[in-house]
């Protein structure tokens, strides 16, 4: 009897998510691809995935979060110079200037390779695949030289308008930014909710601040390792029914810690859950705005360019307090 009581007491002392820092294998990842799947949840032909969770009522609720009418951009300035984390810089060519003879207007053209680590962009559900399949079991063969005939960014052309929750992990840990390679676990997300007095709900955009841009400003650009979510945080996102995942980096901690799977968070979120991703958002200004107000929830609105077949799009998300 005494032994049973002691064992029960030990169980009570064990953290609820004790396995989040245990070794996570490729076999674990493949099992989670099945366990966290939203395939078929909204029908076999569905191309919106978790965006289905942003209902008309959810949008109305999000609109009511606007109390001051103060907007804050979450887009990082276009990076026009090559850097360690920007091998293909934003191209901006002037076609007509003050020196153009006979011109009656000024014009220019942009070129942007939006995927990568430099430009704020949206990943469409056709961006990643696993075992030959994209979200909802769509075969990767639908992506051809003409673009993606299914699951492209064009499916999101009506835009995203919903509640967003900023999870400021450096502020949680009392540091200006996380160092590259730092993993963010489910326990960290729970701790931030408790500290901030806010809870992620169905249909929300979850924004993870690592302080990546603050560190880049202080120490310069780098490549290779990145702070980000540990793979075990994906079950937390699924349990909350988040609609969109965003961060100031590439979501995944790098290295991922999962042998044979470089970006397990991207794969589980995009392919299994059908959740679009906002990469490389600049969360510095919104972090300060939220901290001044002690308010970590706000309306977020954004929309990709309506490009049929595209795997993603540069954009400028706006938080409104």
FENQUI-V590278 format. One line per field, one symbol per residue. ss: DSSP state (2 for helix, 1 for strand, 0 for the rest). burial: I if it has 16 or more other C-alpha atoms within 10 Angstrom, else O. A space follows every 50 residues. Layout:
# FENQUI-V590278
ss = ???
burial = ???
This chain:
# FENQUI-V590278
ss = 02222222222220000222200002222222222000000000000022 22200222222220000000111000000000100100001111110000 00000011111000000000111000000100102220122211001100 00222200011111111122222000000000110222222222220000 00001111100222222220000001011000222222220001111000 01010000000002222222220000111000022222222220001111 110000000001110001110
burial = OOOOOOOOOOOOOOOOOOOOOOOIOOOOIOOIIOOIIIIOOOOOOIIIII IIIIOOOIIOOIIOIIOOOOIIIIIIOOOOOOOOIIOIIIOOOOOOOOOO OOOOOOOOOOOIIIIIIIIIIIIIIIIIIIOOIIIIIIIIOIIOOOOIOI IIIIIIOOOIIIIIIIIIIIIIOOOOIIIIIIIIIIIIIOIIIOOIOIOI IIIIIIIIIIIIIIIOOOOOOOOOOIIIIIIIIIIIIIOOIIIIIIIIII IIIIIIIIOOOOIIIIIIIIIIIIIIIIIIIIIIOIIOIIOOOOIIIIII IIIIIIIIIIIIIIIIIIIII
